[in-house]
Amino acid sequence: MTTSAAIKKKLQRETKPFAHPYVAGVLLGLVLFGSFFLTGNGLGASGGLNRFIVFFEDLIVPDHVNTTPYLLEMAGGDKNPLDNWIVLVTTGVVLGGFVSGWRNGRLKFETNKGPNISNRTRWLFAFLGGGFMGFGARLARGCTSGQALSGGAVLSAGSWAFMFAVFGGAYALAYFVRKLWN
């Protein structure tokens, strides 16, 4: 067996079943509690990703960062946009997802889709949806995970109203895009 084949075999793992949703929910609740306990803040994703983007933007076009008030709050001058608790949380989520995928045999390149949609169309919808969600998250100064998990955990009425609107909108839209998945 060649060295690369041996490494490939060692990295491949048997696919394990998904965690029971109630167990996963309890674990997510414990992670959320840990986040509040250790950092004084809840969970979120868009803030950390935004700070990574601002970090690279500050390397490429520092004059733009230094003249934009929104970006100046995070970077510019001697400020390092990566010097924030949300960057550690976001990095932990990415690394944790990677390790979990590897440990459970799910680390692979694939496109999940229905039989009536091409890979190209699926990726187009994924990028369009992600773009809208990313824009909305920055416009709202937070993402759905921060709003739903962190806001919902502290019983914020706005967070609960938002999540009911998200689920209602998703169910309403599902009727029109269902043929893409059947």
Buried (B, 14 or more C-beta within 10 A) or exposed (E): EEEEEEEEEEEEEEEEEEEEEEEEEEEEEEBBEEBBEEBEBBBBBBBBBBBBBBBEBBEEEBEEBEEBEEBBEBBBEEBEBBEBBBBEBBEEBEEEEEEEEBEBEBBEEEEEBEEEBEEEEBEEBEEEEEEEEBEEBBEEEBBBBBBBBBBBBEEEEEBBEBBEEEEEEEEEEEEEEEEBEE
